[in-house]
Amino acid sequence: MHLEELINVLKKRREVLAITQEHLAELSGVGLRTIKALESGKSNPTFETLSKLADVMGMELKLEVKILRA
């Protein structure tokens, strides 16, 4: 999944749970500015930030690393 798709999934989940950006910031410990920048596509979040947001919303992130050989 690409970052843009992941952000859309997180945003939709937040909306389904009826959590405001402000409340998500409080619950996750992620700054409100960071959440707003993330949802508007103006930020490249760390895995830690994404994980905190997903955790608060009952989601789990998994990092998959593929090694491509020539």
N, CA, C and O atoms as CSV, one atom per row, in Angstrom:
chain,resi,resn,atom,element,x,y,z
A,1,MET,N,N,0.858,-1.172,0.000
A,1,MET,CA,C,0.000,0.000,0.000
A,1,MET,C,C,0.904,1.235,0.000
A,1,MET,O,O,1.886,1.301,0.739
A,2,HIS,N,N,0.567,2.172,-0.809
A,2,HIS,CA,C,1.331,3.411,-0.875
A,2,HIS,C,C,0.936,4.333,0.274
A,2,HIS,O,O,-0.139,4.195,0.858
A,3,LEU,N,N,1.815,5.268,0.586
A,3,LEU,CA,C,1.594,6.185,1.703
A,3,LEU,C,C,0.274,6.935,1.557
A,3,LEU,O,O,-0.465,7.082,2.530
A,4,GLU,N,N,-0.025,7.402,0.368
A,4,GLU,CA,C,-1.272,8.153,0.143
A,4,GLU,C,C,-2.497,7.299,0.481
A,4,GLU,O,O,-3.446,7.781,1.098
A,5,GLU,N,N,-2.467,6.045,0.077
A,5,GLU,CA,C,-3.576,5.132,0.380
A,5,GLU,C,C,-3.688,4.895,1.881
A,5,GLU,O,O,-4.787,4.881,2.436
A,6,LEU,N,N,-2.551,4.711,2.528
A,6,LEU,CA,C,-2.529,4.476,3.967
A,6,LEU,C,C,-3.110,5.665,4.725
A,6,LEU,O,O,-3.888,5.488,5.662
A,7,ILE,N,N,-2.737,6.854,4.326
A,7,ILE,CA,C,-3.255,8.063,4.968
A,7,ILE,C,C,-4.769,8.161,4.780
A,7,ILE,O,O,-5.488,8.530,5.709
A,8,ASN,N,N,-5.251,7.832,3.585
A,8,ASN,CA,C,-6.698,7.853,3.338
A,8,ASN,C,C,-7.425,6.843,4.221
A,8,ASN,O,O,-8.510,7.130,4.726
A,9,VAL,N,N,-6.839,5.673,4.410
A,9,VAL,CA,C,-7.444,4.652,5.274
A,9,VAL,C,C,-7.503,5.159,6.712
A,9,VAL,O,O,-8.525,5.015,7.382
A,10,LEU,N,N,-6.408,5.752,7.186
A,10,LEU,CA,C,-6.395,6.285,8.554
A,10,LEU,C,C,-7.428,7.399,8.725
A,10,LEU,O,O,-8.136,7.445,9.731
A,11,LYS,N,N,-7.511,8.287,7.746
A,11,LYS,CA,C,-8.469,9.394,7.828
A,11,LYS,C,C,-9.910,8.873,7.841
A,11,LYS,O,O,-10.734,9.329,8.634
A,12,LYS,N,N,-10.204,7.920,6.962
A,12,LYS,CA,C,-11.555,7.357,6.912
A,12,LYS,C,C,-11.893,6.646,8.214
A,12,LYS,O,O,-13.025,6.732,8.690
A,13,ARG,N,N,-10.931,5.951,8.789
A,13,ARG,CA,C,-11.155,5.272,10.065
A,13,ARG,C,C,-11.465,6.290,11.159
A,13,ARG,O,O,-12.363,6.081,11.974
A,14,ARG,N,N,-10.718,7.388,11.171
A,14,ARG,CA,C,-10.961,8.449,12.152
A,14,ARG,C,C,-12.375,8.984,12.003
A,14,ARG,O,O,-13.071,9.198,12.996
A,15,GLU,N,N,-12.797,9.198,10.776
A,15,GLU,CA,C,-14.134,9.730,10.518
A,15,GLU,C,C,-15.223,8.730,10.914
A,15,GLU,O,O,-16.241,9.121,11.485
A,16,VAL,N,N,-15.020,7.448,10.617
A,16,VAL,CA,C,-15.990,6.411,10.989
A,16,VAL,C,C,-16.151,6.352,12.502
A,16,VAL,O,O,-17.256,6.158,13.007
A,17,LEU,N,N,-15.047,6.519,13.221
A,17,LEU,CA,C,-15.081,6.496,14.684
A,17,LEU,C,C,-15.559,7.816,15.276
A,17,LEU,O,O,-15.699,7.942,16.493
A,18,ALA,N,N,-15.808,8.796,14.418
A,18,ALA,CA,C,-16.257,10.135,14.838
A,18,ALA,C,C,-15.288,10.774,15.820
A,18,ALA,O,O,-15.685,11.357,16.829
A,19,ILE,N,N,-13.998,10.647,15.492
A,19,ILE,CA,C,-12.950,11.270,16.304
A,19,ILE,C,C,-12.460,12.498,15.550
A,19,ILE,O,O,-12.088,12.405,14.380
A,20,THR,N,N,-12.461,13.633,16.208
A,20,THR,CA,C,-11.940,14.847,15.567
A,20,THR,C,C,-10.414,14.765,15.515
A,20,THR,O,O,-9.794,13.977,16.230
A,21,GLN,N,N,-9.839,15.578,14.672
A,21,GLN,CA,C,-8.381,15.650,14.621
A,21,GLN,C,C,-7.822,16.058,15.987
A,21,GLN,O,O,-6.792,15.548,16.427
A,22,GLU,N,N,-8.511,16.976,16.639
A,22,GLU,CA,C,-8.072,17.461,17.953
A,22,GLU,C,C,-8.079,16.334,18.983
A,22,GLU,O,O,-7.132,16.184,19.755
A,23,HIS,N,N,-9.144,15.550,18.989
A,23,HIS,CA,C,-9.243,14.451,19.940
A,23,HIS,C,C,-8.217,13.367,19.631
A,23,HIS,O,O,-7.635,12.785,20.547
A,24,LEU,N,N,-7.993,13.095,18.365
A,24,LEU,CA,C,-6.979,12.119,17.968
A,24,LEU,C,C,-5.600,12.569,18.434
A,24,LEU,O,O,-4.795,11.753,18.884
A,25,ALA,N,N,-5.331,13.853,18.329
A,25,ALA,CA,C,-4.054,14.386,18.797
A,25,ALA,C,C,-3.889,14.147,20.300
A,25,ALA,O,O,-2.827,13.724,20.757
A,26,GLU,N,N,-4.938,14.418,21.051
A,26,GLU,CA,C,-4.893,14.203,22.500
A,26,GLU,C,C,-4.679,12.737,22.849
A,26,GLU,O,O,-3.853,12.404,23.700
A,27,LEU,N,N,-5.430,11.866,22.184
A,27,LEU,CA,C,-5.365,10.433,22.491
A,27,LEU,C,C,-4.039,9.788,22.089
A,27,LEU,O,O,-3.545,8.887,22.768
A,28,SER,N,N,-3.477,10.253,20.990
A,28,SER,CA,C,-2.280,9.615,20.438
A,28,SER,C,C,-0.968,10.238,20.885
A,28,SER,O,O,0.083,9.600,20.827
A,29,GLY,N,N,-1.033,11.486,21.330
A,29,GLY,CA,C,0.208,12.181,21.656
A,29,GLY,C,C,0.917,12.734,20.428
A,29,GLY,O,O,2.064,13.175,20.507
A,30,VAL,N,N,0.232,12.708,19.301
A,30,VAL,CA,C,0.757,13.279,18.052
A,30,VAL,C,C,0.197,14.687,17.937
A,30,VAL,O,O,-0.988,14.905,18.190
A,31,GLY,N,N,1.028,15.636,17.560
A,31,GLY,CA,C,0.597,17.021,17.468
A,31,GLY,C,C,-0.516,17.248,16.453
A,31,GLY,O,O,-0.566,16.598,15.409
A,32,LEU,N,N,-1.400,18.174,16.775
A,32,LEU,CA,C,-2.509,18.501,15.879
A,32,LEU,C,C,-1.994,18.971,14.523
A,32,LEU,O,O,-2.532,18.583,13.487
A,33,ARG,N,N,-0.966,19.796,14.523
A,33,ARG,CA,C,-0.392,20.263,13.245
A,33,ARG,C,C,0.092,19.087,12.404
A,33,ARG,O,O,-0.071,19.072,11.184
A,34,THR,N,N,0.689,18.106,13.070
A,34,THR,CA,C,1.186,16.920,12.359
A,34,THR,C,C,0.037,16.159,11.720
A,34,THR,O,O,0.131,15.741,10.566
A,35,ILE,N,N,-1.043,15.978,12.463
A,35,ILE,CA,C,-2.211,15.257,11.933
A,35,ILE,C,C,-2.821,16.014,10.763
A,35,ILE,O,O,-3.163,15.412,9.745
A,36,LYS,N,N,-2.961,17.324,10.898
A,36,LYS,CA,C,-3.527,18.124,9.803
A,36,LYS,C,C,-2.643,18.062,8.566
A,36,LYS,O,O,-3.147,17.926,7.451
A,37,ALA,N,N,-1.325,18.162,8.753
A,37,ALA,CA,C,-0.405,18.094,7.623
A,37,ALA,C,C,-0.439,16.712,6.979
A,37,ALA,O,O,-0.379,16.589,5.756
A,38,LEU,N,N,-0.534,15.696,7.790
A,38,LEU,CA,C,-0.596,14.329,7.297
A,38,LEU,C,C,-1.839,14.116,6.440
A,38,LEU,O,O,-1.750,13.619,5.317
A,39,GLU,N,N,-2.981,14.490,6.968
A,39,GLU,CA,C,-4.241,14.268,6.245
A,39,GLU,C,C,-4.377,15.135,5.003
A,39,GLU,O,O,-5.134,14.798,4.093
A,40,SER,N,N,-3.662,16.230,4.955
A,40,SER,CA,C,-3.731,17.083,3.761
A,40,SER,C,C,-2.632,16.745,2.753
A,40,SER,O,O,-2.524,17.386,1.708
A,41,GLY,N,N,-1.821,15.741,3.068
A,41,GLY,CA,C,-0.778,15.314,2.147
A,41,GLY,C,C,0.451,16.184,2.145
A,41,GLY,O,O,1.246,16.128,1.207
A,42,LYS,N,N,0.628,16.988,3.175
A,42,LYS,CA,C,1.762,17.909,3.234
A,42,LYS,C,C,2.869,17.421,4.166
A,42,LYS,O,O,3.765,18.183,4.526
A,43,SER,N,N,2.801,16.148,4.552
A,43,SER,CA,C,3.758,15.629,5.515
A,43,SER,C,C,4.160,14.214,5.154
A,43,SER,O,O,3.365,13.460,4.593
A,44,ASN,N,N,5.374,13.857,5.470
A,44,ASN,CA,C,5.857,12.490,5.354
A,44,ASN,C,C,6.064,11.970,6.767
A,44,ASN,O,O,7.112,12.211,7.366
A,45,PRO,N,N,5.083,11.262,7.307
A,45,PRO,CA,C,5.145,10.840,8.702
A,45,PRO,C,C,6.134,9.710,8.921
A,45,PRO,O,O,6.463,8.960,8.002
A,46,THR,N,N,6.597,9.603,10.147
A,46,THR,CA,C,7.440,8.476,10.518
A,46,THR,C,C,6.551,7.263,10.764
A,46,THR,O,O,5.338,7.390,10.935
A,47,PHE,N,N,7.166,6.097,10.777
A,47,PHE,CA,C,6.424,4.879,11.092
A,47,PHE,C,C,5.872,4.971,12.510
A,47,PHE,O,O,4.766,4.504,12.782
A,48,GLU,N,N,6.643,5.575,13.410
A,48,GLU,CA,C,6.204,5.738,14.801
A,48,GLU,C,C,4.927,6.571,14.880
A,48,GLU,O,O,4.003,6.212,15.609
A,49,THR,N,N,4.863,7.668,14.146
A,49,THR,CA,C,3.671,8.519,14.137
A,49,THR,C,C,2.467,7.746,13.598
A,49,THR,O,O,1.393,7.763,14.201
A,50,LEU,N,N,2.645,7.074,12.471
A,50,LEU,CA,C,1.559,6.293,11.895
A,50,LEU,C,C,1.097,5.206,12.856
A,50,LEU,O,O,-0.099,4.939,12.975
A,51,SER,N,N,2.038,4.591,13.529
A,51,SER,CA,C,1.719,3.529,14.475
A,51,SER,C,C,0.903,4.054,15.660
A,51,SER,O,O,-0.049,3.405,16.094
A,52,LYS,N,N,1.269,5.213,16.175
A,52,LYS,CA,C,0.525,5.813,17.281
A,52,LYS,C,C,-0.922,6.102,16.878
A,52,LYS,O,O,-1.856,5.822,17.629
A,53,LEU,N,N,-1.087,6.660,15.696
A,53,LEU,CA,C,-2.430,6.986,15.216
A,53,LEU,C,C,-3.254,5.725,14.997
A,53,LEU,O,O,-4.413,5.655,15.406
A,54,ALA,N,N,-2.656,4.737,14.355
A,54,ALA,CA,C,-3.357,3.490,14.093
A,54,ALA,C,C,-3.738,2.795,15.396
A,54,ALA,O,O,-4.842,2.264,15.514
A,55,ASP,N,N,-2.846,2.795,16.361
A,55,ASP,CA,C,-3.096,2.134,17.635
A,55,ASP,C,C,-4.317,2.726,18.338
A,55,ASP,O,O,-5.164,1.988,18.842
A,56,VAL,N,N,-4.406,4.046,18.371
A,56,VAL,CA,C,-5.529,4.721,19.019
A,56,VAL,C,C,-6.853,4.343,18.352
A,56,VAL,O,O,-7.895,4.283,19.005
A,57,MET,N,N,-6.795,4.088,17.039
A,57,MET,CA,C,-8.023,3.790,16.298
A,57,MET,C,C,-8.272,2.297,16.137
A,57,MET,O,O,-9.117,1.885,15.343
A,58,GLY,N,N,-7.526,1.479,16.901
A,58,GLY,CA,C,-7.749,0.043,16.882
A,58,GLY,C,C,-7.244,-0.650,15.632
A,58,GLY,O,O,-7.783,-1.674,15.212
A,59,MET,N,N,-6.205,-0.082,15.043
A,59,MET,CA,C,-5.635,-0.651,13.824
A,59,MET,C,C,-4.213,-1.109,14.119
A,59,MET,O,O,-3.624,-0.726,15.129
A,60,GLU,N,N,-3.676,-1.921,13.240
A,60,GLU,CA,C,-2.308,-2.400,13.394
A,60,GLU,C,C,-1.553,-2.153,12.098
A,60,GLU,O,O,-2.053,-2.452,11.014
A,61,LEU,N,N,-0.349,-1.607,12.211
A,61,LEU,CA,C,0.496,-1.411,11.036
A,61,LEU,C,C,1.541,-2.507,10.996
A,61,LEU,O,O,2.086,-2.906,12.025
A,62,LYS,N,N,1.808,-2.980,9.811
A,62,LYS,CA,C,2.865,-3.955,9.614
A,62,LYS,C,C,3.788,-3.416,8.541
A,62,LYS,O,O,3.342,-2.943,7.495
A,63,LEU,N,N,5.056,-3.492,8.810
A,63,LEU,CA,C,6.052,-3.030,7.862
A,63,LEU,C,C,6.584,-4.232,7.110
A,63,LEU,O,O,7.069,-5.184,7.722
A,64,GLU,N,N,6.500,-4.202,5.803
A,64,GLU,CA,C,6.996,-5.292,4.978
A,64,GLU,C,C,8.168,-4.779,4.164
A,64,GLU,O,O,8.064,-3.761,3.479
A,65,VAL,N,N,9.257,-5.473,4.241
A,65,VAL,CA,C,10.451,-5.081,3.516
A,65,VAL,C,C,10.745,-6.155,2.465
A,65,VAL,O,O,10.854,-7.341,2.778
A,66,LYS,N,N,10.866,-5.719,1.241
A,66,LYS,CA,C,11.191,-6.642,0.147
A,66,LYS,C,C,12.569,-6.290,-0.365
A,66,LYS,O,O,12.877,-5.126,-0.621
A,67,ILE,N,N,13.381,-7.298,-0.508
A,67,ILE,CA,C,14.714,-7.099,-1.062
A,67,ILE,C,C,14.686,-7.593,-2.495
A,67,ILE,O,O,14.441,-8.770,-2.757
A,68,LEU,N,N,14.934,-6.701,-3.397
A,68,LEU,CA,C,14.943,-7.034,-4.818
A,68,LEU,C,C,16.385,-7.222,-5.260
A,68,LEU,O,O,17.253,-6.401,-4.963
A,69,ARG,N,N,16.619,-8.278,-5.953
A,69,ARG,CA,C,17.965,-8.546,-6.437
A,69,ARG,C,C,17.987,-8.435,-7.951
A,69,ARG,O,O,17.049,-8.841,-8.636
A,70,ALA,N,N,19.054,-7.889,-8.445
A,70,ALA,CA,C,19.181,-7.671,-9.887
A,70,ALA,C,C,19.462,-8.954,-10.625
A,70,ALA,O,O,19.597,-8.945,-11.849
